[in-house]
Amino acid sequence: MSNTEKTEISDLRRYMEQSLAEHYTQVITFKDREDSYVSLYAHKDSGKKMLLRRSGNRNDGVYRALRGKRLCNLPMVLEVCSEEAHLLVLEEYIEGRTLDKILDSGQLTSAQAAAYTIDLCHALEELHNLGIVHRDIKPDNLFYCEETDTYKLGDFGIAHYLARPTEGKGRAGTLSHMPPEVFQGAEFTYTSDLYALGMILYRLMNDNRIPLLPPYPENFTPQQRDRALVERLNGREPGPPRLAVLDDKALAEGRQF
């Protein structure tokens, strides 16, 4: 990196820090580690919130591809600063619950599950059109935006920009939504994101249970959950989710469900 580039980067960081200090109040720090820092700021006048991220995973291309783009189902990336050791990002904060919290609060209807899935499909379409693989699709990363009554897909910390194949990717995604081939060593691709989307839809239609667990309301142990996860990752095909089975029965009997 040249001295001119270092000066430009330090100037941008100084501008970001000055703007935050002058116009924003730090609300809470969500994460504070050597390689990952996330803090919430609120504008002193409007109250509008945004996130400051500092990451040691150098997937700069992801955030630069997203910077300044106002997309329906993705949070807006406001600014990106690439330093030698870290990546700094200012990002829109989505006010509202994550899908995992909504799942924990009770069962969902087929219509609700479909609505959530449609928003996630739109989010993946927007990401993939930019050449980005998310690599960590899960309910914890799907945020409900009350202002627009939509879900937005966030947390691009281990996302990968395919136009920069040598750029940092970070650790693999979450096992509970990971495709078997990725678990066995294959690269994440667009289809890997779609598989993870399918795992979310499965949970939405299966009483928030991963595949290969006993059907609701039967109880299960942590050991059974671990075994079900390992069996799926080793290639065992999941059976149909509970709501799909009930829908099929209702159709066969001529009833509406």
RAUR-V890429 format. One record per backbone hydrogen bond with DSSP energy under -0.5 kcal/mol. CO is the residue of the C=O (numbers start at 0). NH is the residue of the N-H. If there is no record, write none. Layout:
CO/NH, CO/NH
This chain:
1/5, 2/6, 3/7, 4/8, 5/9, 6/10, 7/11, 8/12, 9/13, 10/14, 11/15, 12/16, 13/17, 14/18, 15/19, 16/20, 17/21, 18/22, 19/23, 22/43, 24/41, 27/29, 27/39, 30/37, 34/55, 35/32, 36/53, 37/29, 37/30, 38/51, 39/26, 39/27, 40/49, 41/24, 42/46, 47/42, 48/92, 49/40, 50/52, 50/90, 51/38, 52/88, 53/36, 54/86, 55/57, 56/58, 57/167, 58/61, 58/62, 59/63, 60/64, 61/65, 62/66, 65/68, 65/76, 67/69, 68/70, 70/73, 72/152, 75/77, 75/91, 76/67, 78/89, 80/82, 80/87, 85/82, 86/54, 87/80, 88/52, 89/77, 89/78, 90/50, 91/93, 92/94, 93/95, 94/145, 96/143, 97/100, 97/101, 98/102, 99/103, 100/104, 101/105, 102/105, 108/112, 109/113, 110/114, 111/115, 112/116, 113/117, 114/118, 115/119, 116/120, 117/121, 118/122, 119/123, 120/124, 121/125, 122/126, 123/127, 124/128, 125/129, 126/129, 126/131, 127/130, 130/161, 131/133, 132/159, 137/140, 138/98, 138/99, 138/141, 140/142, 140/153, 141/98, 142/144, 142/151, 143/145, 144/148, 144/149, 149/144, 151/142, 151/153, 152/74, 155/158, 159/132, 159/161, 160/163, 163/166, 173/176, 174/177, 178/181, 178/182, 179/183, 180/185, 181/184, 188/192, 189/193, 190/194, 191/195, 192/196, 193/197, 194/198, 195/199, 196/200, 197/201, 198/202, 199/203, 200/204, 202/205, 202/207, 204/242, 205/208, 209/212, 214/217, 220/224, 221/225, 222/226, 223/227, 224/228, 225/229, 226/230, 227/231, 228/232, 229/233, 230/235, 231/234, 240/244, 241/245, 242/246, 243/247, 244/248, 245/249, 246/250, 247/251, 248/252, 249/254, 250/253
